[in-house]
Amino acid sequence: MADGLNTGDSAWVLVSFAMVLLMTPGLALFYGGMVRSKNVISVLYMSFVSIAVVTVIWFLYGYGLAFGRDLGGAGLIGWGDWEFFGTTPSIPYGRIPLYVFSLFQLVFAIITLALISGAVANRVRLGPWMIFGVVWMTLVYVPIAHWVFSKGGWINRWGVLDFAGGLLVELNSGVAGLALALVLGPSLRFRREGPPEPENVPMVMTGMGLLWFGWFGFNGGSALTDGALAANAVTNTMMCACVAMIVWMLLERRRYGRFSRLGGTTGALAGLVAITPACGYVNLLGATVIGIVAAVVCAYAVEIKTTVGYDDTLDVVGIHGAGGVVGLVLLGFFATGQYGSPISGLFYGGSIALLGKQIVAILAVGAYSFVLTFLIGKVVDRFFRLRASASEQAEGLDSELRIG
């Protein structure tokens, strides 16, 4: 290991990279188990092609734009640092190799694009989805990554707290999913009175198990160290998910008199989403409160689509969008100032300034993601027919993957 590089930190982030990469196949199973059998392969493919598309973009230019030197000092986009075709793996990024850091950030980008596919499952053609992915990653994800995680980004410099991607991954995917769902309109079988029951519950739960496992790398790896900060993030992740799962099940029992087939699983997912921006900055008390609030808010957020009439097929907006907002806002109250950041929330002696910054960041990222995604979706659909036709939807999108 070269001078200045730490073997323990490097090994932990490498393992975390592998764990987070596994989340995308896990997401594919999670999504695939919830759609009808005639669309399963198509839904799986949308997640898997995200891995290939995003990886190529990331190493060609995505990393340089996201984490390169800030262009012009405005904190809007990076430029330069195009190391990957002319360097060695020993070049450092802090205490870990640059290669390791870039791989870890890559898998965040991959799963964000894959998450969006859940909002429009059952009505998107695979080829145009890949074109959408290239444009969306370039114009939406990469700039927001610079704002939030680059040292030169305006949100980062302003002191907004986001430990592991509440803005970049969760809110971004939820808002983008809403925009794309509005562009494409509802599917043929959209039901205002309630979503269809999942067709393959064991498949969904297997996918959720892989997501839950990978989330420890997602949040713990964001510490970029194998020490106490990572331990705090992982512990809070576990607590928040379990609290949210139990609260969701109790809500179902009270409202419907029974537990649903996937209610507890969805509750755990809501907790994992909400703790993502906060896991390194709060203690177990904060994680518990975030889990309770996330379960309540997301349980009602997933029902809004049936009232308003937008087809968020697999609840990306209600879980990832709403859950991300919960975690980001509650940081303004529960950040302890003792772990990953010295900034404290209102309940730990801090001022209201942090809460205000968190809300402004939510509005800025949400507005940018929604507007750009809506425009990109419109253009791709206009020129490449992103939405599947009525006959294609009726037959099932797996048909376009058949040979002959």
C-alpha positions as CSV (number, residue, x, y, z in Angstrom):
1,M,0.0,0.0,0.0
2,A,1.4,3.4,-1.0
3,D,2.4,6.0,1.6
4,G,-0.6,7.7,3.1
5,L,-3.1,4.9,2.2
6,N,-4.7,2.9,5.0
7,T,-5.2,-0.8,4.3
8,G,-8.1,-1.2,6.7
9,D,-10.1,1.7,5.3
10,S,-9.3,0.7,1.8
11,A,-10.5,-2.9,2.4
12,W,-13.7,-1.7,4.1
13,V,-14.7,0.6,1.3
14,L,-13.8,-2.1,-1.3
15,V,-16.1,-4.5,0.5
16,S,-18.8,-1.8,0.8
17,F,-18.5,-1.3,-3.0
18,A,-19.2,-5.0,-3.6
19,M,-22.1,-4.9,-1.1
20,V,-23.7,-1.9,-2.8
21,L,-23.3,-3.4,-6.2
22,L,-25.2,-6.4,-5.0
23,M,-28.1,-4.1,-4.2
24,T,-28.9,-3.5,-7.9
25,P,-29.5,-7.3,-8.5
26,G,-31.4,-7.3,-5.2
27,L,-33.5,-4.4,-6.4
28,A,-34.2,-6.2,-9.7
29,L,-35.6,-9.2,-7.7
30,F,-37.5,-6.9,-5.4
31,Y,-39.1,-5.1,-8.4
32,G,-39.5,-8.3,-10.5
33,G,-41.5,-10.0,-7.8
34,M,-44.0,-7.2,-7.7
35,V,-44.9,-7.1,-11.4
36,R,-46.9,-9.5,-13.5
37,S,-45.1,-12.5,-14.9
38,K,-45.2,-11.2,-18.5
39,N,-43.0,-8.2,-17.4
40,V,-40.6,-9.9,-15.0
41,I,-37.6,-10.2,-17.4
42,S,-38.0,-6.7,-18.7
43,V,-38.0,-5.3,-15.2
44,L,-34.9,-7.3,-14.3
45,Y,-33.2,-6.2,-17.4
46,M,-33.8,-2.5,-16.7
47,S,-31.8,-2.8,-13.5
48,F,-29.0,-4.9,-15.0
49,V,-28.5,-2.7,-18.0
50,S,-28.2,0.3,-15.6
51,I,-25.0,-1.3,-14.3
52,A,-23.4,-1.4,-17.7
53,V,-24.6,2.0,-19.0
54,V,-23.7,3.9,-15.8
55,T,-20.3,2.3,-15.4
56,V,-19.1,3.3,-18.9
57,I,-20.4,6.8,-18.5
58,W,-18.8,7.1,-15.0
59,F,-15.3,6.2,-16.1
60,L,-15.4,8.1,-19.4
61,Y,-16.5,11.4,-18.0
62,G,-19.0,11.1,-15.1
63,Y,-16.5,11.0,-12.3
64,G,-14.5,13.9,-13.7
65,L,-17.6,16.1,-13.9
66,A,-18.9,15.1,-10.5
67,F,-15.6,15.1,-8.5
68,G,-13.2,17.1,-10.6
69,R,-12.0,20.5,-9.7
70,D,-14.9,22.9,-9.4
71,L,-15.4,24.9,-12.6
72,G,-15.5,28.6,-12.1
73,G,-16.0,28.5,-8.3
74,A,-19.8,28.4,-8.6
75,G,-20.1,24.9,-7.1
76,L,-22.2,23.7,-10.0
77,I,-20.0,21.2,-11.9
78,G,-16.5,19.8,-11.8
79,W,-14.0,19.6,-14.6
80,G,-10.8,17.6,-15.1
81,D,-9.4,14.7,-13.0
82,W,-9.8,12.4,-16.0
83,E,-7.3,9.9,-14.4
84,F,-8.8,6.6,-15.2
85,F,-7.1,5.9,-18.6
86,G,-3.6,7.2,-17.6
87,T,-2.9,6.6,-14.0
88,T,-2.1,3.9,-11.4
89,P,-4.4,2.5,-8.7
90,S,-2.1,3.8,-6.0
91,I,-3.1,7.5,-6.5
92,P,-4.8,8.4,-3.2
93,Y,-8.1,10.0,-2.3
94,G,-7.6,10.7,1.3
95,R,-6.7,7.4,3.0
96,I,-8.0,5.2,0.3
97,P,-7.0,4.8,-3.4
98,L,-8.8,7.0,-5.9
99,Y,-9.9,3.8,-7.7
100,V,-11.7,2.6,-4.6
101,F,-13.4,5.9,-4.0
102,S,-14.6,6.1,-7.6
103,L,-15.9,2.6,-7.5
104,F,-17.9,3.3,-4.4
105,Q,-19.4,6.4,-5.9
106,L,-20.1,4.5,-9.1
107,V,-22.5,2.0,-7.4
108,F,-24.5,4.9,-5.9
109,A,-25.0,6.2,-9.4
110,I,-26.0,2.7,-10.7
111,I,-28.7,2.1,-8.2
112,T,-30.2,5.6,-8.5
113,L,-30.9,5.0,-12.2
114,A,-32.2,1.5,-11.4
115,L,-34.6,2.9,-8.7
116,I,-36.3,5.2,-11.2
117,S,-37.3,2.2,-13.3
118,G,-39.7,1.1,-10.6
119,A,-41.8,4.2,-11.1
120,V,-42.5,3.4,-14.7
121,A,-42.3,-0.4,-14.7
122,N,-44.6,-2.2,-17.1
123,R,-44.7,0.6,-19.7
124,V,-41.1,1.4,-20.7
125,R,-39.2,0.0,-23.7
126,L,-35.7,-1.3,-22.9
127,G,-33.7,0.4,-25.8
128,P,-35.1,3.9,-25.2
129,W,-34.7,3.4,-21.4
130,M,-30.9,3.0,-22.0
131,I,-30.9,6.2,-24.0
132,F,-32.8,8.0,-21.2
133,G,-30.3,6.6,-18.8
134,V,-27.3,8.1,-20.6
135,V,-28.9,11.5,-20.9
136,W,-30.3,11.5,-17.4
137,M,-27.0,10.5,-15.7
138,T,-25.1,13.2,-17.6
139,L,-27.5,16.1,-17.1
140,V,-29.1,15.3,-13.7
141,Y,-27.2,12.8,-11.6
142,V,-23.7,14.0,-12.2
143,P,-24.3,17.7,-11.5
144,I,-26.2,16.9,-8.3
145,A,-23.4,14.6,-7.2
146,H,-21.0,17.5,-7.6
147,W,-23.3,19.8,-5.5
148,V,-23.7,17.3,-2.7
149,F,-20.6,15.2,-2.4
150,S,-17.8,17.1,-4.0
151,K,-15.8,19.4,-1.8
152,G,-16.3,22.2,-4.3
153,G,-20.1,21.7,-4.6
154,W,-22.3,24.5,-3.4
155,I,-24.5,22.3,-1.2
156,N,-21.5,20.7,0.4
157,R,-19.7,24.0,1.0
158,W,-22.9,25.5,2.5
159,G,-22.9,23.0,5.3
160,V,-26.0,20.8,4.4
161,L,-25.8,17.4,6.0
162,D,-26.2,14.3,3.8
163,F,-24.2,11.3,5.0
164,A,-24.9,8.7,2.4
165,G,-27.2,10.0,-0.4
166,G,-30.5,11.3,0.9
167,L,-30.4,14.1,-1.6
168,L,-28.5,12.4,-4.4
169,V,-30.0,8.9,-4.4
170,E,-33.2,8.9,-2.5
171,L,-34.9,12.3,-3.1
172,N,-33.4,12.4,-6.6
173,S,-34.7,9.0,-7.6
174,G,-38.1,9.7,-6.1
175,V,-38.6,13.1,-7.8
176,A,-37.2,11.8,-11.1
177,G,-39.6,8.8,-10.9
178,L,-42.5,11.2,-10.4
179,A,-41.5,13.3,-13.4
180,L,-41.1,10.3,-15.7
181,A,-44.4,8.8,-14.5
182,L,-46.1,12.0,-15.4
183,V,-44.4,12.1,-18.8
184,L,-45.5,8.5,-19.7
185,G,-48.9,8.6,-18.1
186,P,-50.5,5.6,-16.4
187,S,-50.2,2.0,-17.6
188,L,-53.1,0.1,-19.1
189,R,-53.9,-1.6,-15.8
190,F,-53.4,1.3,-13.4
191,R,-55.9,1.0,-10.6
192,R,-57.0,4.1,-8.7
193,E,-58.6,2.0,-5.9
194,G,-55.3,0.4,-5.0
195,P,-52.2,-1.4,-6.4
196,P,-52.2,-5.0,-7.4
197,E,-50.9,-7.6,-5.0
198,P,-47.3,-8.8,-5.8
199,E,-47.2,-12.0,-7.8
200,N,-44.0,-13.5,-6.3
201,V,-43.7,-12.7,-2.6
202,P,-40.6,-14.9,-2.0
203,M,-38.8,-13.2,-4.9
204,V,-39.6,-9.8,-3.4
205,M,-38.4,-10.8,0.0
206,T,-35.2,-12.3,-1.4
207,G,-34.6,-9.0,-3.2
208,M,-35.3,-7.1,0.0
209,G,-32.8,-9.2,1.9
210,L,-30.1,-8.4,-0.6
211,L,-31.0,-4.7,-0.4
212,W,-30.9,-4.7,3.4
213,F,-27.5,-6.5,3.4
214,G,-26.1,-4.0,0.9
215,W,-27.4,-1.0,2.8
216,F,-24.9,-1.6,5.5
217,G,-22.2,-1.0,2.9
218,F,-24.2,1.9,1.4
219,N,-24.3,3.7,4.7
220,G,-21.3,2.3,6.6
221,G,-19.0,2.6,3.6
222,S,-19.9,6.3,3.3
223,A,-17.7,6.9,6.3
224,L,-14.7,6.0,4.1
225,T,-13.1,4.5,7.2
226,D,-13.5,1.2,9.1
227,G,-13.7,2.9,12.5
228,A,-16.3,4.3,14.9
229,L,-18.1,6.5,12.3
230,A,-18.8,3.4,10.2
231,A,-20.0,1.5,13.3
232,N,-22.4,4.3,14.2
233,A,-23.8,4.5,10.7
234,V,-24.4,0.7,10.5
235,T,-25.9,0.5,14.0
236,N,-28.3,3.4,13.2
237,T,-29.2,1.7,9.9
238,M,-30.2,-1.5,11.6
239,M,-32.2,0.2,14.3
240,C,-34.1,2.5,12.1
241,A,-35.1,-0.2,9.6
242,C,-36.4,-2.5,12.3
243,V,-38.4,0.3,14.1
244,A,-40.0,1.3,10.8
245,M,-40.9,-2.3,10.0
246,I,-42.7,-2.7,13.3
247,V,-44.5,0.6,13.2
248,W,-45.7,0.0,9.6
249,M,-47.1,-3.4,10.6
250,L,-48.9,-1.8,13.6
251,L,-50.4,0.8,11.3
252,E,-51.7,-1.9,9.0
253,R,-53.1,-3.9,11.8
254,R,-55.0,-0.8,13.2
255,R,-56.2,0.4,9.8
256,Y,-57.1,-2.9,8.1
257,G,-57.3,-5.4,10.9
258,R,-54.6,-7.6,9.4
259,F,-51.0,-7.6,8.2
260,S,-50.4,-7.3,4.4
261,R,-48.2,-9.7,2.5
262,L,-45.4,-7.1,2.1
263,G,-46.3,-4.4,4.6
264,G,-43.4,-5.1,7.1
265,T,-41.0,-5.4,4.2
266,T,-42.0,-2.0,2.8
267,G,-41.8,-0.5,6.2
268,A,-38.2,-1.7,6.6
269,L,-37.4,-0.2,3.2
270,A,-38.8,3.1,4.3
271,G,-36.6,3.1,7.4
272,L,-33.5,2.2,5.4
273,V,-34.3,5.1,3.0
274,A,-34.9,7.7,5.8
275,I,-31.8,6.9,7.8
276,T,-29.5,7.1,4.8
277,P,-28.8,10.9,5.0
278,A,-28.7,10.8,8.8
279,C,-27.0,7.6,9.8
280,G,-23.5,9.1,10.5
281,Y,-24.8,12.1,12.3
282,V,-27.4,10.9,14.8
283,N,-27.5,8.5,17.8
284,L,-29.8,5.6,18.4
285,L,-32.5,7.8,19.8
286,G,-32.5,9.8,16.6
287,A,-32.5,6.7,14.5
288,T,-35.5,5.4,16.4
289,V,-37.5,8.6,15.9
290,I,-36.6,8.7,12.3
291,G,-37.8,5.1,11.9
292,I,-41.2,6.0,13.5
293,V,-41.8,9.1,11.4
294,A,-40.6,7.4,8.2
295,A,-43.1,4.5,8.6
296,V,-46.0,6.9,9.2
297,V,-45.2,9.4,6.5
298,C,-44.4,6.7,3.8
299,A,-47.4,4.6,4.7
300,Y,-49.6,7.5,3.7
301,A,-47.4,8.8,0.9
302,V,-47.7,5.5,-1.1
303,E,-51.5,6.0,-1.2
304,I,-51.5,9.5,-2.7
305,K,-51.0,8.1,-6.2
306,T,-54.4,6.4,-6.1
307,T,-56.0,9.7,-5.1
308,V,-54.1,12.0,-7.5
309,G,-53.9,9.5,-10.3
310,Y,-50.3,9.3,-11.2
311,D,-48.9,5.8,-11.8
312,D,-45.9,5.3,-9.6
313,T,-45.9,1.6,-10.3
314,L,-43.7,0.3,-7.5
315,D,-43.9,3.2,-5.0
316,V,-40.6,4.9,-5.8
317,V,-42.0,8.3,-5.0
318,G,-43.8,7.3,-1.9
319,I,-40.9,5.4,-0.3
320,H,-37.7,6.9,-1.7
321,G,-38.9,10.5,-2.3
322,A,-40.9,10.9,0.9
323,G,-38.5,8.8,3.0
324,G,-35.5,10.8,1.8
325,V,-37.3,14.0,2.8
326,V,-38.0,12.7,6.3
327,G,-34.4,11.8,7.0
328,L,-33.0,15.1,5.6
329,V,-35.5,17.2,7.6
330,L,-35.1,15.4,10.8
331,L,-31.4,15.9,10.7
332,G,-32.2,19.5,11.4
333,F,-33.5,18.4,14.8
334,F,-31.4,15.2,15.7
335,A,-27.9,15.9,14.4
336,T,-25.8,15.5,17.6
337,G,-22.7,17.3,16.4
338,Q,-20.6,14.5,17.9
339,Y,-20.1,12.0,15.1
340,G,-19.6,12.7,11.4
341,S,-20.1,16.5,11.6
342,P,-19.7,19.1,14.3
343,I,-23.0,20.8,13.3
344,S,-25.8,20.2,15.8
345,G,-29.5,20.1,15.3
346,L,-32.1,22.0,17.3
347,F,-32.5,19.3,19.9
348,Y,-28.8,19.2,20.6
349,G,-28.1,22.9,21.0
350,G,-27.9,23.9,17.4
351,S,-29.6,26.8,15.6
352,I,-32.5,26.7,13.2
353,A,-30.0,27.5,10.4
354,L,-29.3,23.8,9.8
355,L,-32.9,23.0,9.4
356,G,-33.3,25.9,6.9
357,K,-30.4,24.7,4.9
358,Q,-31.7,21.2,4.7
359,I,-35.1,22.4,3.4
360,V,-33.5,24.7,0.8
361,A,-31.3,21.8,-0.4
362,I,-34.4,19.5,-0.7
363,L,-36.2,22.2,-2.7
364,A,-33.3,22.9,-5.0
365,V,-32.4,19.3,-5.7
366,G,-36.1,18.3,-6.1
367,A,-36.9,21.2,-8.5
368,Y,-33.8,20.6,-10.6
369,S,-34.3,16.8,-10.8
370,F,-38.0,17.1,-11.6
371,V,-37.7,19.7,-14.4
372,L,-34.7,18.2,-16.1
373,T,-36.2,14.6,-15.9
374,F,-39.5,15.8,-17.2
375,L,-37.8,17.5,-20.2
376,I,-35.5,14.5,-20.9
377,G,-38.4,12.1,-20.7
378,K,-40.4,14.2,-23.1
379,V,-37.6,14.4,-25.7
380,V,-36.6,10.7,-25.5
381,D,-40.3,9.6,-25.8
382,R,-40.8,12.0,-28.7
383,F,-37.8,10.7,-30.7
384,F,-37.4,7.1,-29.5
385,R,-40.8,6.2,-28.2
386,L,-40.0,5.5,-24.6
387,R,-43.5,4.4,-23.6
388,A,-44.7,1.0,-24.8
389,S,-47.8,1.0,-26.9
390,A,-51.1,-0.3,-25.7
391,S,-50.7,-3.6,-27.6
392,E,-47.1,-4.1,-26.2
393,Q,-48.3,-3.5,-22.7
394,A,-51.2,-5.9,-23.2
395,E,-48.8,-8.6,-24.5
396,G,-46.2,-7.9,-21.9
397,L,-42.8,-6.2,-22.3
398,D,-40.9,-9.5,-22.0
399,S,-42.0,-10.1,-25.6
400,E,-39.5,-7.7,-27.0
401,L,-36.7,-9.8,-25.5
402,R,-37.7,-12.9,-27.3
403,I,-35.6,-14.2,-30.2
404,G,-37.5,-14.8,-33.5
